[in-house]
Amino acid sequence: MYCSLRPLQRLGSTRGLLALQLPSRAALLCQPQQRTLPPRAAGMASQDSFRIEYDTFGELKVPNDKYYGAQTVRSTMNFKIGGVSERMPVQVIRAFGILKRAAAEVNQDYGLDPKIANAIIKAADEVSEGKLNDHFPLVVWQTGSGTQTNMNVNEVISNRAIEIMGGKLGSKDPVHPNDHVNKSQSSNDTFPTAMHIAAAQEVNEVLLPGLQKLQDALEAKSKEFSQIIKIGRTHTQDAVPLTLGQEFSAYVQQIKYGVARIKSAMPRVYELAAGGTAVGTGLNTRIGFAEKVAAKVSSLTGLPFITAPNKFEALAAHDALVELSGAMNTVACSLMKIANDIRFLGSGPRSGLGELILPENEPGSSIMPGKVNPTQCEAVTMVAAQVMGNHVAVTVGGSNGHFELNVFKPMIIKNVLNSARLLGDVSVSFTDNCVVGIQANTERINKLMNESLMLVTALNPHIEFYCTLLPRYDTNSDITR
């Protein structure tokens, strides 16, 4: 049974280590917590809306219509930070459902009662399918290891499994949140495992498809504009000509490289910490548990997850997610440049560059009739700015893995998932509502190109460089001399 080690921690460091080495002493210290729970522990409160549950700190009222238990309630009391909008991302909860199912299957192989294992599997499936989202109220801003969320998941799965087996909510019987749902696990390895599962799924389901769609659309435009010659610009000033297709080909290559960078970061994300337990030693697991859990997760998700080769690194650092965030930060830089170019090239319609005609999607002003703005480009640039900010937070969090455990885990995964979702979604939105509808304003392009004196650069090989400076541009009289 789960028991508190607080009595052990109150001993001196030497005495505490000795106590840990003597099972009989540890058992004696834990025994009161195991066997003296009041008979009302599984009973209902006097009011029908609550039941009474217990953790190692005492009793708490738990809503009868919720599957979570006392530790979740205590977390909601201690971390009233940010409200509903700051709850743990559902992707993490979904990932936990996958992990807990995988662990239950492996634990059954190692002797867990099949009836209990099957009930856990059914409840975990409901978690991973999003059917129990209302039972996960905890916010990101909690313990940096994510312990409260791991226990939130354990309690929900335990109580739902108890219900499936015909038991009483809150009784921890026949399915215990620690002894059964969390068997051979610790928050220290389950939360980083869920982080990696969630990040990998978000990248593969949202980010990469979105970027690929944008890349394909830009490539189609590059081919469409391949014969349109326009003036180039460096330092925002006139330069030598190129085709509009060549200009767009640069955007295509930026996105292509971005996709490659994301993919190159994924092998480290596919490494799972499960099996490392408390500090990476694998205490209280069976030989082969880590490998089997990773294989189960891979089978359930269709992604190439493997067990992390070094569990100490997997718990103490999150370099893999910092690397992924860095790749997404680079994509954000690319998107910022592309969106800015397109909106500036489409500026006007009469007083700007006006080389591109952008789709008109909605009215642009509450006071100026007929005004239409490059809103999709603006959305892209705002997303890019947010992703850059997210990466700063991930970098700070990743750099603060003190000793054997990084305790910025919830914040790191929140920002990584936010970046992946925003970049994937905005790529689709930008593609559908802007890129596919971009038209070349050939009349304006030809006019600007023919008026540019940079065309004289082509004469450099044939006449002296300084001779090409003779036809200078008089900005005051708008004539050449």
N, C-alpha and C positions, 0 to 999 in steps of 0.2 A: 504493500500500500504506500501511497505518497505520504511523506512525513516532512515536517520542517526540520532544517538543520540549524535553526537559530540557537537552540541550546548548545550545540557544538561550537557555534561561532562565538559564543560568550566566553568559552574557555580560552586560556592563553594559546598562542600559536603552537607551542610545542605540545601542550596537553591536547589541543584540538586534533593534531596529526595523530597522536597516540590513540585518541578515541576513534578516529576514522579507521585505524588499523585493527581495532578490536570489534568485530561484528556484534558480540554480545553487549558491549557497552552502547554501541550505536542503536542496537535494537531496543535496549532499555530506555534510551532517550526518546526514541520514536514511538514506543509502545503506547504512551498515554494518548497521543494524537490519533493512533489507530483505533483505539478500543473504547474511548470514552465519549464518542459523539453522542449528543443527546438523542433520545428516541424520536424527537420531532424533526431530526435533520432532514428526513425525506418527506415530512408532512407539510400540509398547507398552513399558511398563516390564518389568522382568524377571519380575515377578509378574503373573499374569493379571488380577488385580483392579484394576490401575491402568494408565494410559497416561501418557506424559510430554507436557505441553503447555508453551508458553512465552508469557510476556508481556514487557513491556519491562524488567522487573526480574529476569527469569531463568526457570528451569524449575520446574514444580510437578507433583506427582502428581495426576491427575484420575481419579476412579472410572470404570471402563470402562462401567458401566451408566448413566452420566449423560451428558446432552447438553451440559451447561455446560462451560466451559473454565477456563483459568488465572486469569483476572481474578475469576471467581466464587469459585474456591477461595481466592484471596488475601483476598477480602472476608470469607469465613467465618473466616479466621484472624485478621483484624484487628478484627472486630466481633462478639465473642462476648457479645452483650447480649440478655438476655431469653429466649432459647431459641425453641422452635417457636412458642409462642403469640404471639411478636412478629414473625413473618415478614411480609413485604410482603403486603398484602391481595390475595387472588386476583382481586378486581375490577380492580386495577391491572394485574396480569399479563394478564388477559383484554383489557383496553383496549389494552395494548401489542401484543397479537396483531392486533387490528383495525388499529391504526396501521401496523404493519410490513407488513401485507398491502396497505393503501392506498398506502404509499410504494413498495412493489415494483411495483404496477400503474402508478403514475405514472412511476417510473424506467424501466420498460419502454417507455413512450411516448417517453422521452427517450433511448433507445438501449441500455438494459441488456439483455444477452443474454436472449432469451425463455426459454431452458431454465433459466437461473439464476433469473430472475424467477418462473417457474412453481413451481420447487422451494421458493423462499422463501414464495410464497403458500400452498402446501400445508402447509408447516411452521407458518406463522403462523396458519393456520386451526386447526391442532391446539392451538396455544397458546390462542387465543380460545375454543375449545370446552372447555377445561379438561382436555384429554387428557394434557398434559405438566406438570401441577402439581407433581409430585414433583421436577422439575428446577429448581425455583426456591426455594433454601434461604435466601436472604438476608433479613435482618431490616430493620425500618424504621430502626433506629438505626445509620445509616451516613453516608456523605457527604450533606450537606443538599441537593445537587442531584439526588440519585437516580442518579448516574452508574453505580454498581455494578449497580443493577437494570437500567438500560438495557443495559449490557454483558452481564449475565446473559441477558437476552432475546436480544440479538444472537448470543451464543455458542450458545444452545440452538437458535435458528432456523437458524443457520449449520450446526451439526453435524447437525441433523435433515435439512436440505436436502442436505447432502453425502451422508448415508446414502440419501436418496431417489434421488440421482443415481449411487449405486454407489461413492462415494468412501470414504475412510478418516477416521474420527473424529479430530478434532484437527489435521488437515492444513491446514485453512483453504483447501482446494482441492477442488472448483472454486468454492466459495462462501465468501467471506471475511466475517467478522462486521462489520468496519468498512467495507471497500470496497464491499460489496454490500448487506448487511442494513441497515446504518446510512447508506447512501448519501444525500447531501443532507440529513443530519440531524446533530444534536448532542444530547447528554444535556440540554443547557440548554433545548431546545425540545421534545424528545420526552417528557420526564417531565411537564412541565406539560400537554402535550397529553393524555397518558394520564390525568393527574389529572382533567381536565375530562370526558373520555369516561367514566371510571369513575363520577364523581359524577353525571353526567347519567343514566347508565343506572340507578344505584341509586335515584335520586330517582323516575324514571319507572316502574321495575319493582317497587319495594318501598314507598317512602315515600308517594307520592301515592295508590296504590291502597289502602294501609292506612288512611290518613286519610280517604279517601272512604268506605270501609266504616264507619268509626266515625261519621262525620257522618251517614250514612244511618240507622244504628241509633239514634242519639240523636234524630234528627228523627222517627223512627217512635214513639219513646217520648214525645216532646213532644206529638204528636197524640193518642196513647193516653191521656195524663194531662191533656188539655186541660180536662176538666170537674171535676177534683178540686181543690177550694179548700183551701188550707193556710195556715198562718201563715208570714209572711216573717220574716227575721232580718237585722238589721244590727248590727255590733259583737258578733256572736254572741248578741244579746239579741232578745227579741220585737219585731217590727215589724208593719206592716200586712199583710193577707192578699194573696195572689196565687194563681194556679193552679200546680199541680205542673208542668203543661205549659209555663207561662211560665218557670218556673225552668230547665227542661231546654232551652228555646229559647235561653237564654243560652249554654249549652254548645254547641249547634248552631252558633250564630253565631261563637263563638270558633274552632271547628275550620274553619268556612268561611273565615274571615279568614286562618287559618293556611295553608290550602291556597293562597289567593290570594297570600300573601306568598312562599311557596315558588315559585310559578309566576312571580311578578314578578322573582325573582332569576335565573331560568334563562337569559334572553337573554345575559347576560354569561358564564355557564358554557358556553354553546354556542359561544363564540369560542375558536378553537384557535390555539396558539402555533406549530404546525408550520410550518416555512419560515423561522423566525427564526434558526435555528442558534445559533452561540456566544453572541452578546450581543444579538441582535435585528436584525442587519444583513442576514441572509440570505446570508452568505458561503458559497460552494460549493453554492448551489442554482441552479436554472434559473428564469427568469422564468415565473411561472404555477404553479410547483411548489406553493406554499402553498395557492392557491385550489383546485387540482386535488385535493390530498390531503384538504382539508376536504370537498370534494364527495364524494369516495370514502367517507370516514368516515360522512358523512351517509347515503349510499346503503346502506352496510353495516349501520348501526344503526337506520335509520328515524327518526333525530332530526335537527333542523334545525341541524346544525353549520355554521359558516362560519369563514373565516379571520379571526383577530383583526386589527382595523384598525391596531393599533399593537403590533408585536412586542416593542418595548422594554418596554412596560408588561406585556405578557403573561409576560415572563421575570422582570422585576425585582420584580413585585408579584403578590399573589394576593387582591386585593380582591374578586374575584368569588366566591371560596370563603369568604372572611370574611363576605360579605353573605349567602350561602346558609346558612352556619353560624348567623349571627344570626337568620335567619328560623326555622331549626330550634330555636334557643334560645327564641324566642317561643312556638313550638308547645309546647316543653317546659314553659314557664310555664303555658300554657293547660291542658295535661294534668295538671299538678300540682294546679291549682285544682279541676278537674273531679273527679279521682279522690279528692281530700280531701273535697269536698262529698259525694260519693256514699257514701264509707265512713262519714262522720260521720252522715249521714242514715240510714244503715243500722245505726248502732251499737246495741248491745243484747245479746240480744233483749229483756231486761226492765229494764235499768238505763240505757239510752241513749235517744237520740231515737226510734229505731225507726220512722221514717216510711217507710223503704224496706225491702223484703225482698230481700236479695241472694242469688244462687244459692249453694248449698252444694256446693263442688267437692271438698273433701278434709278429713280430720280436721285440727284446728288446734292440737292440743296433745299432747305426749307424757305429760302428767300429769293434765290436766283432762278427764275423760270428756265427750264430747258437744260440746266447744267447736269452733266453726267460725269462721274468720277471713276478713276481706275481702282475700284474698291477691292477687287481680287488681289491686285498687287499690294495694296495696303494691308490686307489680311496676311499675306505671305510675309511681309516685312515685320509685322507685329509678332507673328509666330517665331520668326527667326530671332528677334530680340529676346523673346521669352526663353527659347531654347538656349541661347547664349547665357542667360541668367541662370537657368537650371544647371548648366554645366559648371558654373562657378560654385554653386552649392554642392554639387556632386564632388567636385575637386576638393573642396574644403572637408567634406565628410570623409572622402576616401583617404585623405592625408592624415586623418586623426584616428587610425586604428591602434589604440594603445595596448601594448602587450599582446595577450592572446585573443582579444575580441574587439572588433570594431563596433562601436555603439552609436553609429549614425545610420544604421541600416534602414529604418522606416523612411527617413528623409531621402536617402539615396535612391531607393526604389521608387518613391513617389515622383521624384524629378526625372528619373530615367524613363518611367512609363509615360509621364506627361509629355516629354520630348518626343518619344516615339509616336504617340497618338497624334499629337499636334502636327508633326511633320508629315505623317502619312495622310491625315485628313486634309490638310491644307494643299498637299500635292494633288489630291483628287479634285478638290474644289477649284484650284487654280487651273487645272487641266480642262475640266468640264465647262467652267464658266468664263474662261478667258482664252487660254492657249489655242484651243481648237477653233475658236472664232476669230483669231487675229487675221487681219487682212493688210496687205502692203498698199500704201498710198503711193502708187508709182508716179503719179503726176508730181507730187511733192518731192519724192526721192530724186527724180530726174532734175527738177529745178535746182535743188540744193547742190547736187553733184556738179551740174554744169556751171554753176556760179563759183565753185570753189577753185582757188588758185593753186591748191595743192596738186592739181593734175600735172603741173609743170615738173613735178618730181621725176616723172618718167623720162624727162629729157636729160637728166644728170649724166647718163653714160655717153651722151652724144655731144653735149656742149659743157663748158666749164660750170662748176657748181655755182660760182658767184654770178654767172650770167643769168641763171634761173631766178635770181633775186630782182632782176630789172622790172618785171611786171608786178610791182607791189600793189597792195590793196590800200586805198585811201578810205579809211573808215568814216571820214567826215562827208566826203562828196559821193561815196558809193560808186566810184569809178576807179579804174586801174590806170597807172601811169608808168 
